[in-house]
């Protein structure tokens, strides 16, 4: 389950920590965790933003938009997922790898076991892992490869994380999903 959620949102790290990340604390200072306004706009009370992220990620992997994955999320878990993505995009942008890892650990504790099981067993997630060449790969291996590849071609990596950060801050949800997909492709293809 942990690997599926992390791969799903392309979040990763190489360090093992158990406390809350500094980025979560910083995010509270910047009201990234406070208001849900940035998550679901006035005209969007459902799950469209999260579905848009999924669509961008799946399309970047050459897959059809997922149809059943969104059913794994209730309103609370969808909001958690969107907050998670926004905070992680900030940490990736500032290359706060420890914050990404600790944030991932923290946010995963907020999802119900039903949500985790649903995502883990979703056929669209299984197909997505194959498309991104990460099926069966342990989380630590994924994390290490991303960090190593970020250093091998740093200009390309910077370009990718700039796109990710800009899309997440502009609330371009599909663009955010696409940018996460490009980051994983950069690492694994």
N, C-alpha and C positions, 0 to 999 in steps of 0.2 A: 504494500500500500504506500509506504513512505516513498519508494522509488517512483511509483506512478504519479503521485501528486507533484513531486519535485520535478520529474521530467515533464509533466504536463505543463508546468509553469516555467520550466527551464531554469530552475534554481538549484544552486549547487555550492559546495565548499569543500575544503580539505581539513578543517579543524573540528575537534569535538569539544563542545562547550555546553553548559547546562543553564546558564543564566540568561535573562532577557537581553537582547541585543541593544547596543547603544543607539542604533538607527531607529528602533521602535521608540525609545525615549525621545530621540530627536524628532521623529515623526509626530509625536504628541505635541511637541513644541510648535511644529508647523501646521497643526490641526489636520494631519493626514489620517489620523485615527479617530478624530472626534466626529465631525459631521459626516453624515451619509450622503450629503447633497452631491458631492462629486461622483458618487457611485451610481445613483439612480436619479437622473434629472427629473424635473417636474412632469415631463411627458413619458417617463420610463419607469413605472413602478414595478416592473417584472425583472426578467433576467436577460434582457436584450444586450446589456453591456458585456456581461460574462460570455454570452453566446457569441458576440462579435469577436472577443478575444480568441475563443476556441476556433471560430471560423478562420481568422487570420492565420493562426498557428497551423491548422489542418491544411489550409490551402497552400501555405508555404511549403508544406511537406508533400505536396502533390496529391492530397486526399480530398475527397468530398467533405463538405461541411458536416460536422457531427450532428446527428439528430437526437440521440438518446442520452448523451452525456449530461446535458443540462438537467435532466430529470433526477440526477443524483443529488442535486442541490435544492435545499429549501431557501427561503428568503435570507435567513440568518447566515447560512453557510455560503451563499452567493456573495453576501456583503463581506464576509470574512475573506473569501477568495480574492475579491477585488481590492480590498485593503492590503492583503498579502502581496499581490502583484505590484501595487504602486510603491509600497515600502521597499520591496526587493529591487525594483527598477532603480530606485534611488541608491541603494547600496551597491548595486552592480555598477552604476554610473560613477560612483566615487571609489570604486574598487575596494569596498569594505568587505572583504571575503569573510571575515569572522562575523560581521553583522549579518551577512546573507545566511550563513550557516545557523547562527543563533536565532535569527528571525524565522527561518524555516522550521527549526525545532519548536519554537514558540507557537507559530501559527498552526502547525500540524496538531498541536494539543487542543486547539479550539474546534476542530472538525469532529462531528459525531462519528462513532464507529460505523454506523450505517452509511454515512457519506463516504468514508474511507473504503469500505467494502464495495460499495456500488462503483466507485471510480476504479478500484483495483480490478474488478471483474468485468468492466465494460468492454465489449468487443471493439468499440471505436478507439479506446485507449490502447488496447493490444495492437491494433492495426497501426496506430500512430507511432508506437515504439518501434515497430518494424520499419516504418518509413524513415525514421530518424536514426536507424541503426543502433539502437540502445537496448534492444530486447535482451533480457537476462543479464545485463551488465550491472554489477554491484554499484550502489550509489557512490562509494568512495572512488571507484575508477572513473565514473562520470565527472565527479568533482575535480579530480586531479587532471584529467585531460583538458577540461575547460581552462583551468588555471595555466597549465603548460602552454596550450595553444594561444592563450591571450598574450603570452610573452614572445611567441615565435613570430607572429605577424601583428605587432602592436598597432600599426596605423589602421589596418583593417578592423581590428578589434575595437579601437576607439570609434571608428565610424559606425560600427554596429551598436555599440552601447549609447552613442549619441542619439541614434535613431530611436532606440528603445526608450531612453529617458524623455526625449522630446515628445514622442507619441503618448507616453503615459501621463505626462504633465498636461498635454493638450486634450486629454480625454479622448484621444483617437484610439478607441478600444480595439478595432480590427487591426490598425497599424501596430499597436502594442503586441498583439498576438503574432503578427507577421515578423516583427523585429525579434521576438523571442525565438521564433522558428529559424530565422537567419543566423542567430547566435549559435543555436544547436547545430545547424548545418555547417557552419564555419568550423566547428569543433569535430564533428563526426563524419563528415563526407569528404 
